[in-house]
Amino acid sequence: DSDPPPTLDWNMWLGPREYRPFNKTIHPYKFRWWKHYSSQIGNWGVHYFDLIRWMTGEVYPSSISAHGGQYAVKDNRTIPDTMEATFEFDSGMIVTFGQYEAAGNSAMREGEIELRGTKGTLYANPRFYRVYPEKGGQFQDSSPKMEPMEEKVESEDMDYLHMRNFLDCVKSRKQPNAPLEEGHRSTSMSLLANIALETRSRIEWDGEKEEILSPTSANDHLHYTYREPWSLA
């Protein structure tokens, strides 16, 4: 711990969270690695959950479980350097997200998202997707189920497009490409994974009421006491 930089209002930066001394591993970037300030699944996961939900039409999971720990990166973080979370949806879809701070190689064939289906497997990132035909499993017909597919997006400045869309919607009063509620739903998946890991439990989630059905004690992690003078209206 140390004194904050003279240009930083540390009290305001902490906001409603309980006060703690400044530490360079919290500000300006690594706050995503601390329990009280999200985590790497909160940092990266929300982007991918948003994309996965958009691609599949899913709204929220019905159960969440997570595993992880601090195995390789020895610093003063309070969240794992390695974490995997599994989300089950009522449709039968299962999403697995992995965050591996101790390893830099890709965990999949290509791209950043893998959607595995019965006819093919899709690999995607914000600029392309490719679909490779699937073959039947051990007790199925082994012939390819479809033709390969590929699509690329023309190179554009994604940050500019996001900002342009937002400003256009301020003028038109239309909903943006990424509405606030969709961002909330995707963020909730990240936070629920953190709660599942913290409580070492399989969470049953009511996405309409936004309530943890089991274990009910995990609902204590959905909110925290605000530090004065902050309050939630």
GIMOWO-V265659 format. One record per backbone hydrogen bond with DSSP energy under -1.0 kcal/mol. CO is the residue of the C=O (numbers start at 1). NH is the residue of the N-H. If there is no record, write none. Layout:
# GIMOWO-V265659
CO & NH
CO & NH
This chain:
# GIMOWO-V265659
5 & 8
8 & 10
9 & 13
10 & 14
11 & 15
14 & 17
16 & 227
22 & 2
23 & 26
23 & 27
26 & 31
29 & 32
30 & 33
31 & 34
34 & 37
39 & 43
40 & 44
44 & 48
45 & 49
46 & 50
47 & 51
48 & 52
49 & 53
50 & 54
51 & 55
52 & 56
53 & 57
62 & 205
63 & 88
64 & 203
65 & 86
67 & 84
69 & 81
69 & 82
73 & 75
81 & 101
82 & 69
83 & 99
84 & 67
85 & 97
86 & 65
87 & 95
88 & 62
88 & 63
89 & 92
93 & 89
95 & 87
97 & 85
99 & 83
100 & 103
113 & 124
115 & 122
119 & 134
120 & 117
121 & 132
122 & 115
123 & 130
124 & 112
124 & 113
127 & 153
128 & 125
129 & 151
130 & 123
131 & 149
132 & 121
134 & 145
137 & 140
141 & 136
149 & 131
151 & 129
156 & 158
157 & 161
158 & 162
159 & 163
160 & 164
161 & 165
162 & 166
163 & 167
164 & 168
165 & 169
166 & 170
167 & 171
168 & 172
169 & 173
179 & 183
180 & 184
181 & 185
182 & 186
183 & 187
184 & 188
185 & 189
186 & 190
187 & 191
188 & 192
189 & 193
190 & 194
191 & 195
192 & 196
193 & 197
194 & 198
195 & 199
196 & 201
203 & 64
204 & 213
204 & 214
206 & 210
206 & 211
211 & 206
214 & 204
215 & 218
216 & 219
217 & 220
218 & 221
219 & 222
227 & 230
